[in-house]
Amino acid sequence: MNVRDKQQALQEFLLKLARLDTDVTEKNLEQYIFTLQDIYADDFRHLYSGMFGVITRIDADNDLDKAKLQGNIQILYESVVRWRDEGRGHVTQELCDKLEKLYDHVNLEISRISYTQEIAQRMEDKNRKSGEEIKLLSEKAANMQKDYITILGIFSSIVITFVAGMVFSSSILNNIDKVSIYRLTFVIILIAMMLFNLLNLLLDFIAKVNMKPLAVASKISDKKKEPQRSTIAGINLFLFFMMIVDLALWALYWYRATSFNTFTGY
């Protein structure tokens, strides 16, 4: 065989030793040593550059294992040295030296590839951790923005409600002596309904910005898990009912006043 064929035969030999079902034992030890003698005959020297391709191929194949290759190569090397010392199988010192270099080169490439994979795994773990931290910071920043909007919204709601209430209250108090109690009550209820719904609209907007539903307003609605809208509708219905009652009382007062004027001749 020429050098190229021997290099190819050595690579196939290493791939065979890396198989999961390959075990170097006393039964097949002689066959493996004779194969190495044939490969390294005629002063053949393996190429160190060819080891990287073989180890990479072994690492990418699920049926092959680098640790298996290391163990089998070590057994072969130790057996060749023992055979040399015992004078068996015509094992020479030259074969021991070449197998020692093969054993050293294989271990060196396996260590280098394993170290490279370890570094890559560390970098991947760091990148994943950094990505998780960036995601967490982004979520915190988004939540902080929502909190700021919520605080500003609540403050705006309070200011608007307070200012509107003060304006309407001042207007009512300034003209309290110019209207009847029924008209004054009607306007007060109407203003209360307007301010109440305005405040609820602002709070509903804040809740939508935060993507959270409004909390229930009472213990009863909390136990029954009723939505906030039913409570708001109930309060509006109550205020509307009060307005109807006020109109009814005003109509009754107007009817009595008209009947009294007719009876007295005014």
Secondary structure as the mmCIF struct_conf table of DSSP 4:
data_model
#
loop_
_struct_conf.conf_type_id
_struct_conf.id
_struct_conf.beg_label_comp_id
_struct_conf.beg_label_asym_id
_struct_conf.beg_label_seq_id
_struct_conf.end_label_comp_id
_struct_conf.end_label_asym_id
_struct_conf.end_label_seq_id
HELX_RH_AL_P HELX_RH_AL_P1 VAL A 3 LEU A 17
TURN_TY1_P TURN_TY1_P1 ALA A 18 ALA A 18
STRN STRN1 ARG A 19 ARG A 19
TURN_TY1_P TURN_TY1_P2 LEU A 20 ASP A 21
TURN_TY1_P TURN_TY1_P3 GLU A 26 ASN A 28
HELX_RH_AL_P HELX_RH_AL_P2 LEU A 29 ILE A 39
TURN_TY1_P TURN_TY1_P4 TYR A 40 ASP A 43
TURN_TY1_P TURN_TY1_P5 TYR A 48 TYR A 48
HELX_RH_AL_P HELX_RH_AL_P3 SER A 49 ALA A 60
TURN_TY1_P TURN_TY1_P6 ASN A 62 ASP A 63
STRN STRN2 LEU A 64 LEU A 64
HELX_RH_AL_P HELX_RH_AL_P4 LYS A 66 GLU A 86
TURN_TY1_P TURN_TY1_P7 GLY A 87 GLY A 87
TURN_TY1_P TURN_TY1_P8 GLY A 89 HIS A 90
HELX_RH_AL_P HELX_RH_AL_P5 GLN A 93 ASN A 174
TURN_TY1_P TURN_TY1_P9 ASN A 175 LYS A 178
BEND BEND1 VAL A 179 VAL A 179
HELX_RH_AL_P HELX_RH_AL_P6 ILE A 181 VAL A 209
TURN_TY1_P TURN_TY1_P10 ASN A 210 MET A 211
HELX_LH_PP_P HELX_LH_PP_P1 PRO A 213 VAL A 216
BEND BEND2 ALA A 217 SER A 218
HELX_RH_AL_P HELX_RH_AL_P7 LYS A 219 LYS A 224
TURN_TY1_P TURN_TY1_P11 LYS A 225 LYS A 225
HELX_RH_AL_P HELX_RH_AL_P8 GLN A 228 THR A 264
TURN_TY1_P TURN_TY1_P12 GLY A 265 GLY A 265
#
